[in-house]
Amino acid sequence: MRTSLFLLSVVIPAAVCCAAEVQTVQVNGDAGGKRFDGIGVVDGGGATSVLLKDYPEPQRSQILDLMYKPKFGASVSALYVEIPGDGNSTQGSMPSHMHSRDDVNYSRGYTWWLMNEARRRNPVLSLDGAAWSAPGWIGDQGKLYAGSDGDARFFSPDTTEYYVKWLQGLRAVYGLELDAIGMRNEKGVSYDLVKALRSRLNAQGFSGVRLHAFDNWPDAWKFDFVKDLQADAALRDAVDIIGAHINSDKSVVPASVRATAERLGKPIWNTEGHVYKAGYDGLIGVVESFNENYIRSGVTRIINWYGIAGVYTMEPYSGEKEAAVRANWPWSGHFESNPSLWGYAHYGQFTGIGWTYLNGASGDLGGGGTFVTLKSPQDDYSIIVETSKASAPQQVRFQVGGGLSTNAVAVWRSDAREYFIRQPDISAVDGAVTLTLAPNAVYSLTTTRGQQKGEFSDVPALKAFPFPYREDFERYAEPARWGYLPRYFADISGAFELADCPAAKGKCLRQAVPVPTISWAPDWKPYTIIGDDGWSDYEVSADLYLAAGESAAVMGRINHVGTGYGIIPKGYYLQLDSAGQLSLVVARGKADKKALVGDAEQQALIKLRNDAGEGGEKVLATTVAPGITANSWHKLTLRFNGARITGHLDGKQMLAATDTLYGRGMAGLMAGPSGKGLSMPYFDNVQVGAIGAAPSDTREAPAAQSPLYPSYGSAR
């Protein structure tokens, strides 16, 4: 029989180790407790997978395995997706299934694909969702519900139909059922809307979809609605789960809220947590957050924003600290795991939804740190421990009984030197498992088996974005197979989708959102970016087609797309309208760079930057080009050569300016306003290359393509 005292890494002399008495924890399998509803990640709240979808195989599948495959990597048990709404919701926007009231298309975008891939890896993965932004037609007929602290148009009967349509597509086309749904991310409270949605879901065959509300972040009022659950029976019946954003080191669920939730039998979920820490601090921070959410707040499901960073590194929250896996470089096939991935694994590989937090077996360690104990529906158990606040080794005895397994306990450990390493098993002596815990470490103790540290040895090396670059969109003969989205374009606002070209043969890219959205963040014009933020001297060109009253632009040296709440870029654009007005403009971010907007984290970032530079847009040069009419094709070229910037129309230089504000950045395409709506221009033959070079034939070989959907029409 193995010794019950398990010393980690080195033998610690008795005089040094564990000066305090051994802490004893009773682990009673009959104690009962709250149901564990899982740990997971958000995909969305920004276009978080826009570049993930573009990876070649096998790398794309490997990335998904690291996040969702059971007992391999993070092994999360829940996935929370954004219901795409055409508007920016942190890093970018995703195309809605309903751009307008009469438009329904279940092929657009990649969220359907992502959910399918995640569920294919884990058939019992819990699926959850909510809107951030929403299409602008919602609420435009004036039929509104009462609400507070949000955009009144979202509090509309239209929203109930919008949600139901999305669920119907998820079920009928993809064979997926949502387990839960939120009202809207961080945008207020409406009792009338949640009641109406509950009624509509029941009537349309979605009575099993639970509603969590109201998913807000300000501590001052986010739980105010809970006191009304007792008096308002309809509200109480509509809200199945008390949801909020809870960062455990900053806020906790008040005791009164926990008491009411207990009395009403409603679980408390953290519908968005953040652990923005790099390196090993991120790994142990994830476990500490998960433990403390239950210990301090009674939270039984924790969802972190976010899982896989499939965005450009220039974008806000691009994944160095926020994500578990970085998938920022699809053109090279390169990806990286952050240490935090193994923080998720310390939970995900040792627990499952439907397990039980055993009463009396979770709490604080006497020498610093926390622990939780969970029991399987059978007799297995797992104990997850972190010692981030410990300053010295400490000894803990877990006294196990109440019908729990007597099998040997497997021990997995992470510390700052190595992550997720299996240690020798230990066996109980007289029903007790005793071990010495090193400071600043994570442990998972379990009677289950099958865990592994999933890794891939053949990850390609990082390469720069291809230059020169050309895209004529002809490779996308079946746009639905690609979710109507071309590779490497990252929409920051609006939806730039593959479409048939007007007045020409072949495929184009079109901005497809007709009116401004109910945006989650302060909006600007629709635009999409592509390329490398290190590009300096180059030219970007595109053919464009404008209807009457429309305008569009090519963009360059884009080096900033907002901080995550607000999307006004920094860089340059050359814009043409259907009447021939041609303008060369520098965009310098929001007009008042010190204005405190967004959540507490955003406001702290703004204060830290203390940016005193001039903001807003400045026209550097403008002219009226003769002979320009609507419904015709024209080529725009924006050229950068040091401080000299020139604008060309149909091969002729029309504008020139000198500006030294921005020296490098990405390329992009933009659609301007059109009356009360948005321009919906077409773009073709997008090129980025050396100044004055002949048109390039360089583009990715077709063999590198990885469509989202297996055959045309399969996602309709």
CORTAGI-V270307 format. One record per backbone hydrogen bond with DSSP energy under -1.0 kcal/mol. NH is the residue of the N-H (numbers start at 0). CO is the residue of the C=O. E is the energy in kcal/mol with one decimal. If there is no record, write none. Layout:
NH,CO,E
NH,CO,E
This chain:
9,7,-3.0
15,12,-1.3
16,12,-3.1
22,394,-2.1
24,396,-3.0
26,398,-3.1
28,400,-2.2
30,27,-1.8
35,354,-3.1
36,299,-2.5
39,301,-2.3
40,77,-1.4
41,303,-2.1
42,79,-2.5
47,45,-2.4
49,46,-1.5
50,309,-3.0
52,48,-1.9
53,50,-1.1
54,51,-1.7
59,55,-2.2
61,57,-2.2
62,58,-2.4
63,59,-1.9
64,60,-2.5
65,61,-2.1
66,62,-1.1
67,63,-2.9
68,64,-1.5
73,65,-3.0
75,66,-1.6
76,38,-2.2
77,38,-1.1
78,125,-2.9
79,40,-2.5
80,127,-2.6
81,42,-1.8
82,129,-3.0
85,93,-2.7
88,91,-2.0
92,490,-2.0
102,99,-1.4
104,96,-2.1
108,482,-2.6
113,109,-2.7
114,110,-2.5
115,111,-2.3
116,112,-2.7
117,113,-2.5
118,114,-2.6
119,115,-2.4
120,116,-1.4
121,117,-1.9
124,121,-2.3
125,76,-2.3
127,78,-2.3
129,80,-1.5
133,517,-1.3
137,134,-1.4
139,136,-1.9
141,138,-1.4
144,154,-4.1
147,188,-2.4
153,150,-1.4
155,153,-2.1
158,155,-1.2
160,156,-1.5
161,157,-2.5
162,158,-2.6
163,159,-2.2
164,160,-2.6
165,161,-1.7
166,162,-2.3
167,163,-2.4
168,164,-2.2
169,165,-2.2
170,166,-2.0
171,167,-3.1
172,168,-2.1
173,168,-1.0
174,170,-1.1
175,169,-2.5
178,126,-2.7
179,126,-1.3
180,209,-2.4
181,128,-2.9
184,130,-2.8
185,214,-2.5
188,147,-2.1
193,189,-1.9
194,190,-2.0
195,191,-2.4
196,192,-2.7
197,193,-2.0
198,194,-2.1
199,195,-2.5
200,196,-2.9
201,197,-2.1
202,198,-2.0
203,199,-1.6
204,201,-1.1
205,200,-3.2
208,205,-1.5
209,178,-2.1
211,180,-2.2
212,240,-1.9
214,242,-1.5
220,217,-1.3
221,217,-2.3
223,220,-1.9
225,222,-1.4
227,224,-1.3
228,225,-1.4
231,227,-1.9
235,231,-2.6
236,232,-2.4
237,233,-1.5
238,234,-2.4
239,210,-1.6
240,210,-1.9
241,266,-2.4
242,212,-2.9
243,268,-1.6
244,215,-2.5
249,246,-2.6
250,246,-2.8
257,253,-2.3
258,254,-2.5
259,255,-2.1
260,256,-2.7
261,257,-2.2
262,258,-2.5
263,259,-2.4
265,260,-2.4
268,241,-2.7
269,300,-3.1
270,243,-2.1
272,302,-2.6
276,274,-1.7
281,278,-1.2
282,278,-1.1
283,279,-2.4
284,280,-1.7
285,281,-1.9
286,282,-1.5
287,283,-2.6
288,284,-2.4
289,285,-2.5
290,286,-2.8
291,287,-2.8
292,288,-2.3
293,289,-1.2
294,290,-2.6
295,291,-2.8
297,293,-1.8
298,292,-2.2
299,267,-2.4
301,37,-1.6
302,269,-2.0
303,39,-2.4
304,272,-2.4
306,41,-1.6
308,324,-3.1
309,47,-3.0
309,307,-1.2
314,311,-1.5
323,306,-2.3
324,306,-1.8
325,335,-3.5
326,308,-2.7
331,328,-1.5
332,328,-1.1
335,325,-2.1
337,323,-2.6
340,337,-2.0
341,338,-1.7
343,339,-1.8
344,340,-1.8
345,341,-1.3
346,343,-1.4
347,343,-3.9
348,344,-2.1
349,346,-1.8
353,35,-2.7
354,351,-2.0
355,374,-2.3
356,33,-2.8
357,372,-1.8
358,31,-3.3
360,357,-1.8
362,370,-2.6
364,368,-2.5
367,364,-1.6
369,385,-2.0
370,362,-2.2
371,383,-1.9
373,381,-2.7
374,355,-2.5
375,379,-2.5
381,373,-2.5
382,444,-2.7
383,371,-2.2
384,442,-2.8
385,369,-2.4
386,440,-2.3
389,386,-1.4
393,436,-1.9
395,434,-2.5
396,22,-3.3
397,432,-3.3
398,24,-2.7
399,430,-2.9
400,26,-2.4
404,378,-3.0
408,425,-3.8
409,445,-3.0
411,443,-2.2
412,420,-2.7
413,441,-2.3
414,417,-2.7
420,412,-2.9
422,410,-3.5
425,408,-2.5
428,431,-2.6
431,428,-1.4
432,397,-2.6
434,395,-2.3
435,5,-1.8
436,393,-3.6
439,386,-3.1
441,413,-2.5
442,384,-2.6
443,411,-2.4
444,382,-2.8
445,409,-2.1
446,380,-1.8
453,71,-3.3
453,451,-1.0
468,687,-3.1
470,685,-2.5
475,472,-1.1
476,474,-1.1
480,477,-1.8
481,478,-1.6
482,479,-1.4
483,478,-2.7
484,481,-1.4
489,528,-2.6
491,526,-2.7
492,526,-1.6
493,85,-1.6
496,509,-3.4
497,483,-2.7
498,507,-2.2
500,505,-2.4
507,498,-3.1
508,682,-2.6
509,496,-3.1
510,680,-1.8
511,494,-3.3
517,133,-3.1
518,516,-1.5
527,668,-2.4
528,489,-2.2
529,666,-2.4
534,531,-1.6
538,688,-2.4
539,637,-2.4
540,686,-2.5
541,635,-1.9
542,683,-3.1
543,633,-3.2
544,681,-2.0
549,546,-1.9
551,575,-2.2
552,669,-2.3
553,573,-1.7
554,667,-2.9
555,571,-2.3
557,665,-2.6
558,569,-2.4
569,559,-1.8
570,586,-2.2
571,555,-2.5
572,584,-2.3
573,553,-2.6
574,582,-2.7
575,551,-2.8
576,580,-1.6
577,549,-2.1
579,576,-2.1
581,622,-3.2
582,574,-2.4
583,620,-3.1
584,572,-2.7
585,617,-2.6
586,570,-2.9
587,615,-2.0
588,568,-2.1
594,591,-1.4
602,598,-2.5
603,599,-1.9
604,600,-2.0
605,601,-2.3
606,602,-2.2
607,603,-2.2
608,604,-2.3
609,605,-1.9
615,588,-1.8
617,585,-2.3
619,583,-2.7
620,583,-1.5
622,581,-2.4
624,579,-3.1
630,545,-3.7
633,543,-2.0
635,541,-2.6
636,647,-2.3
637,539,-2.9
638,645,-2.6
639,537,-2.7
640,643,-2.6
643,640,-1.9
644,656,-3.0
645,638,-2.0
646,654,-2.2
647,636,-2.8
648,651,-2.7
649,634,-3.3
651,648,-1.7
653,646,-3.2
654,646,-1.9
656,644,-2.3
658,642,-2.5
664,534,-2.6
665,557,-2.8
666,529,-2.2
667,554,-1.6
668,527,-2.2
669,552,-2.4
670,525,-2.7
671,550,-2.3
673,676,-2.0
676,673,-2.4
677,513,-2.6
678,671,-3.0
681,544,-1.8
682,508,-3.1
683,542,-2.3
685,470,-2.1
686,540,-2.5
687,468,-2.7
688,538,-2.1
692,689,-1.8
703,700,-2.1
704,701,-1.9
707,480,-1.4
708,480,-2.1
713,710,-2.0
715,712,-1.5
